[in-house]
Amino acid sequence: MKKRLENPSLITPSYEDKGLFKKPPTELVVQLIPKFGKNTRRDVIIKGLVQGDVEVEVVFAGRRKKQAAELVALLRRKWEVATYRLPKDVPPPDRKEIQLPTRVQGSWRTRMTEMGDGTQDLYLREYQLLVARWAYHSEGGAFRSFGEPPFVEQLMDEANADV
């Protein structure tokens, strides 16, 4: 089954958001930590902690991934500051100790991954938070806000305003 469009110029904000935000949006504070990754679509993935110590993947996808560059740079600087000039006999801090509280609006999705040595059919359920909007305080204390509501939600807001 083919899921991607041949011509990327046909990917409108509406089309993109319908594919990303299939569940109702939620808003919460996530403690982002300096653990990064990318998926096959080159989306930015940052590990985060919710409810104290539950680790989740926070995904900045599509047109929003470019805006996440400042957030990634800030988390990298926080990691560099924490590990700068550590003596050789001192282990680096746990990445979970370096946190950036970030208010996030997005949708949850689950992902099943195979676990174990292959002799048993065990699967691990991972939670991903697809981000539409996010805000945090920069190093200088300035409030920074990025993203936009999911396009489906924007259309609903415009329709309600016309009534």
N, C-alpha and C positions, 0 to 999 in steps of 0.2 A: 504494500500500500504506500503510495507516494504522498508525503505530507508537505513537501516544500514546493513553492511556486518556482517556475522556470525563470521568470523575469522578476528580479528583486524590486524593480520600480513599481510593481503592482502591490507591494506590501504597504498598505495605508495604515495610519495609526489605528483605525477601527478594526481592520483585519488582524493586525498584530495583537491588539488587546483582547480580541475575541478568543484567540488561541492561547493567550497567557493566563487570563483571569477568568477561569471557568467557574470559580466558586465566589460567593459574596466576599467583598473586601473586609478585612479586619485591621484594626489599628492597635499597636502595642509598642513597648520599648524593648529593644533587643540590645544586649551587650555584645557589640562586635569585637572580635579578637583578630589578631594579625595572622590568620591562616587563609590563604588564597588558593583559588583554582579557576579553571575554565572548563566548559563542556565542549562538545563537538560543534556547537554553534558559536563558540567564542564568547559566550556570556560570562560576566564576571561573577564569581562565587566567593563569598566571604563567610567564614564560620561565625556563628553567633550563639549566645547563650540566652535562653528564655527560662523563666520560672526558676531562676537561680543557677542551675547547672545542666539543664537539658541542652545538648548541642544540636544545632540545626544549620542547614545550609541556607544562606540568604542570597538569592539570585537576582542580579541586575541584568535584565534581558532586553534584547531588541534595541530600540532607540535610546533607552535609559542607560545602557552600559557605558556610553561615552561620558555621561554626567557623573558616573561613579568613580572616575579617575581621581578626582580630588580626595574622595574618601579613602581610596586605596593608598594614595600617597601619604595621607595623614596617619593611617595605621602603620605603614612601613616606617615612617619617622618615629612613631612611638616605640616600635620594636628596636630600631637602631639606637635610640636614646637609652633604652633599658639594657641593651647588650654592649654598649660602647665601653671599651677599655676594661672589660671584665678580666680579672686575673685568670691565668690558665687553669688553676686548680678549682675555680669557682664555676659551677655549671650555670648555664643561662637560665633565666626564669622560665617558668611554665608560661606558655602563650596565653593561657586562660587568665593569668594575673594581669595582663595588659588589656584593658577593656575601654571601649568607647560607647557610652550610652547613645543610642540612636532611636528616635521615634520613627516608626515605619508603618506605612499603609500598604497592604498587599493581600495576596490570596495564598492559602496553604495548598500544597499538593503533596501526595505521598509517592514514594518511589520504592519499589521492591528490588533488593539486590541479593544475589546469591551469596551464601555464607558458608564457611567451613572448608573442609578438605576435599569436597566433591563426592564423598562416599554417601552422604546423606543429602536429602533435598531440603535444606534449611534456608530460609529466606529472612532477611533483615529488612524491617520497614524503616525507611529514612524519611524525615520530614524536610520539605523545602518551602521557603517563604519567598514567593515571587513578588518583587517590590515594584510598586507604582510610584510612591512618593516617600521621601525620607528627609529627616532634619536632625541636626546635631549642632553642638557648639565647637567651633574651631579652636585651634591652639591659642589664639588670641582672645577667645571668649565670645567671638561674634557668632550670632545665630545664623546657620546656613541651611537652606531648604532647597531641595531638588525634586525633579520628577513632576508628574501630573497625575490627576486621578485617572483610573482606567477609562478608556474612551466610552465604554458602555455606560458607566456612571455619569460621565459628562453629558451624554445625550439625555439621560433621565433627568438630570438637574435642569437642563435647558427646557425640556418639555414641561416640567413643574413650574418654571418661571413664567412660561407663556400662559398658564392657566389663571 
